[in-house]
Each structure stands twice: as C-alpha cells, then as structure tokens.
Amino acid sequence: MAEKKGKVSDVDFRRRGPGGPGGMFAEAEKADKFGPTLKRIFKYFLSSKLLMLVLFLVVVFGTLCGIIAPKLQSNAIDMIAGSMKGELYRTLVLMFITYLFFSASRFFQDYLSAKLSQNVVRKMRRELFEKLLDLPVKYLDQHSHGDVMSRMTNDIENVSTTISQSLPSLFSGVLTIIGTLAMMLVLCWQLTLLSFVTVLITIIVTRALSGKIRMYSRRRQALLGELNGKAEEIITGYHTVVAYNHQKASDDEFNTTSDELTKASIRINSIAGVFGPMMNSIGNLGFIVVAAFGGMFALNGIISVGVISAFIVYSKQFGMPMNHLAQIFNQLQTAIAGAERVFNILDEENEDMSGENLVDAEEMEVRFEDVDFSYVQGKQVLNDFTLSVPSGKKVALVGATGSGKTTVVNLLMRFYDIDSGHIYINGQDLADVSRSDLRKNVAIVLQDTMLFTDTVRNNLKYGNADATEDDIRLAARMSHAEGFIEALPEGWDTVMVGSGANISHGQRQLLAIARAFVADAKILILDEATSNVDTRTEKAVQNAMQKIMEDRTSIVIAHRLSTIIDSDLIVVMDHGEIVEMGTHEDLLNAGGKYAELYNTQYAGSAT
C-alpha cells in the first residue's frame, strides 16, 4: 500500500522507526501525570479486593511482630542487667516466636503480592490487546509496531515488577514507620525528636533526586520502544537489508539508538544507586545521635540500657522503611512512565463500528461520487474522484505508484474516512453503514500476504468460520492451491509459522486468494493478487478468478497489465485523478496514458 504509507505526517513518520529522520519521539510522550496515573493503576486492584485484604492483614501482622520484637529484646536486656523484674526464659521464647512469625509473614507477603501483581497485569495486558484490535487501521499505520509491542511487553512488565516488589514494602513501610514512631515516643520522646533529624535529611535528598529519575525513566522507556521498533523492522525486512548491502547503515542506526538507551539507563541507575549509600549514611548518623544522647540520658537515669538497645533497633527499623520508600518511589517513577505509555493507547479512540447494516441484495453496485481525500491535511491524494463499478463487473485500476489506487480500496473498506464526497453501495451511503457489516460483504487479497500461526484449514476459514470442508477444498482447487497443500507434511493440518515462512511466496499468495474465495463475499478486491505467482500459474489463476468473479463486483489493482486485459472497465489514474477509462481495446486505440503504459511493458522499454 504505497499510497498509504507515504502519506502520514512528518511526526508520525518519524515514529515508524529507522526510516524516519531522527526517529526520536521520547519528548512527545511525557509521563507527567503521576497522581492520576497512579489512581488509574489502583483501579485495577479493585478486581482483587479479597486478595488485597488478605495481603494487608498479613502485612499488618508481620509489621506488628517487627515492632514488638525490639521491645521484648529491651525487656530481656533490662532483666539481665537487673533493672527490670520478670521471667527471662519466657521473654526469650516469646521473642523467638515473634521473630519466627515475622519471617513467615514476609514469605506470605511475597507470595500474595506476586499473585496480585499477575492478576493486575493480566487484566491490563488483556485490555491493551483488546484495545489494539479496536483501534483504527491508521493508528497502526502511523506508529512503530515495535514501539506498540514494547508497551505490551516491557512497559506492562515494569508495572508487574513494581507491584510485586514494592506493594508489600509500601504497606509494611508505612505501618512500620507509624508503629515504630509510636514505640519510640513511648520509650523516650526526647530521643525520638533528636532522631527526626535523619527524617528531614531523607526527605530533602528524596525530593532532590526523584525528579531526575523520573525524567530519565520516561526517556529510557521511549528509547526502548524505539529500539524494539528498529529491531522489528530490520528483522521483518532482512532480505531487503542484505540485498542492498545496508547492514552497516542499519547497524549504525541501531547502535545510535542503543547508545542513547545505554546513556539514559546509566544515568537513571547511577542516580538511583546514590540513594542506597546516602540512606545508609543518614542511618549511621542516626545511630550516632542515639548512641551519644542515649548514653547521656542513661547516665542521668532518664532511660535504661535496654531502652538504648531497643532505640538502636527502632532507629534502624525506622530508617530502613524510609530508605525503602525512597527506592519504591523511584521504582514507581519507572512504572508510572510505562503505565502512562500503556494508557496512552487505551485512551485512543476506538474505530467507530456504529451504523446501519448494508442492505442485503444480490447485486452490489459501488459508486464513488466527488470524493476528496488526504492522509495529511493539505496534501491531496484523491481529487474529485468519481467512479461507478457496476454490479457483477470487473473494474481494474492502473497507474503509476502513488497515483491513489490503493487509497480507493482503503476508502471502500473504510480503513479511512473520506474528507468530502460520498461512496455508495446500491445507493446506500457508506458513511451510514457500520464498518463491521460492510467488511462482511467484501473480500480482499493484498499484495503483502498475511497468514496466521494456525493450520492451513483455519487460515482459509479466517473470513468465514462457517465454511464447510467442501467449500474450503473447492476454493483451494480453483485457486490451484490444493496440490501443494496436500503435499505438505501434515496436509490441511500443517501449521503456518512466521506468516507462512514454511512455504513459498507464491504459495502464500495462492492461500490468500483461496481465503478470499472461501469468504464468499459479494464484493471482491484484488490488490496485486498475482504478484508473487509465476506466469504459468498466473494464467491458471486468472481463469479460475473469472469463474469466481462471475456475479461479483470486483475491483482489481494491477501493475502487470496482462492480468486485467479482460476487465469490463479499465480506469487509468494519475495523481489522484482519473485520466482515462474504457476497455483494453478502446484505450489502446486512444493512444493515451494506458497505451503508453502497455507499450512500455510489452515493447521491452525501461520501466
């Protein structure tokens, strides 16, 4: 579809990957809605309320155990020192059980959070895939496929990892801070206030570094999507890359993006890596404060030695969640950046499938009336295009590349909507017809054949799930595909892999033609349908097509003029306009554009 691919906007073209100038679209997708995006992610948790409740209870129980244990340790030390009376053995056993329960709760936290994260990611991934199926064709035409796949895999996986690793830490961290603070105030409020110095320093450091981490997280995720787009394009077009000795240039393009990704990753990892050492240093400062002032308070009889021991544990216990919360915040930056890229797709408008049904009729007359269309505003592709395709007739569209032939098909299929004018089928305006019902009545064979990873039989039934075995075999026989199908290792049950990489280009084309036959639609579109078959097979397929196209309205796009000589009407297009119309003989006798094209092909002149 040359016309379509060449008419996207400059910005969108850059998004397609290595083909665009610069290919840098990170700045176009700013994940700067942290709060709203976080709330939106949280909505996915509502489908697992019971699991969240159980996880919360486990976290609360484990946190309480972690808070109680240092107090028991303080009591044991004071009993040994003789400043407290009590049963030391009982206290030690209780302390052991408390730590045991604490360890068990951590195990269940990890298990439950992993299960919750997978539930959330499964729902998000399913919604994204369903959304991709509902998007307009032009969205995927104008966006890098690799980038879209990166959002489906890498970005969603980042959300999953963050939920799995951060959710229990977030719950327990907040509860630990609250519980530990309460215990510290009960034991010695003066020492607690002195310990708050470390809290203030932690807040200042977190605010200073979080902005940079967020910025580089956005850039890294965008670059990762672009890198996937380049890799996907090179792998898909590898034969072309090799044929034109473009390996070095492709390698340079890939490495340029890879280097940018590496730099962004190094920056974010370096900045994130500073948090750990800085938090440890701040924590050590807290220990110094506790040790120095705690010793003074103990000498003055304000607190006991056991309280100092408990305070050292509580100070560490208070500082660790602060450290973890800072790290969690950084992880959330990456997850939010990825989640917002996913939500950007989810927020795209679905293809409008509303409308009335196409009136059922034996005859299907197609008419384009004064149609104007442009993929990009101001760059007209079709100009005042008017054409009638009589029911049951074969109309061929010919012309140079970029003349608008495939665009006519795109508009008839409503892959794109026209700018002005009308398209009618039996007098019914297609603007009022639902896309779904329209496409049930149209079968299409494209130049670029797409087969799915499924059996040959199911590939042929793709457009008509109710087709019988006889229907499938008849279609295969008439498209001259039956012979090679039965020669395949598993025959009709052979699974096509890699878009049909286990058969030849010509065989894939024959299967696509057979699939259109099985669809049994009243309107047939053939876009260079025989481009990948040899001359002998082409002649046989043409004879079969004549039978299939009987009583069907057919539109054929062809560069090879030998395939459309018998057309009821040949339409010659140039720069989005019809310059000639007529039968093969009439156009040859007219000596115009068509005659020039025909004589160029058959006189052996340069093309």
Salt bridges, closest charged atoms under 4 A:
GLU3 OE2 - LYS405 NZ 3.85
GLU29 OE2 - ARG15 NH2 2.98
GLU29 OE2 - ARG151 NH2 2.13
GLU29 OE1 - ARG341 NH1 2.90
GLU127 OE2 - LYS123 NZ 2.81
ASP141 OD2 - LYS4 NZ 3.36
ASP147 OD2 - ARG15 NH2 3.85
ASP147 OD2 - ARG151 NH2 2.95
ASP147 OD1 - ARG341 NH2 3.03
ASP155 OD2 - ARG341 NE 2.73
GLU157 OE1 - ARG125 NH2 3.94
GLU226 OE2 - LYS230 NZ 3.98
ASP252 OD2 - LYS248 NZ 2.95
GLU260 OE1 - ARG219 NH2 3.04
ASP347 OD1 - ARG40 NH2 2.75
GLU351 OE2 - ARG435 NE 3.32
GLU351 OE2 - ARG439 NH2 2.91
ASP360 OD1 - LYS522 NZ 2.70
GLU369 OE1 - ARG367 NE 3.28
ASP417 OD1 - ARG414 NH2 3.24
ASP417 OD2 - ARG435 NH2 2.80
ASP429 OD2 - HIS422 ND1 2.80
GLU469 OE1 - ARG457 NE 3.05
GLU469 OE2 - ARG473 NE 3.21
GLU482 OE1 - ARG477 NE 3.23
GLU486 OE2 - ARG473 NH1 3.42
ASP493 OD1 - ARG457 NH1 2.56
ASP520 OD1 - ARG552 NH2 2.17
GLU528 OE2 - HIS559 ND1 2.58
GLU538 OE2 - ARG560 NH1 2.61
ASP566 OD1 - LYS394 NZ 3.00
ASP574 OD1 - HIS575 ND1 2.98
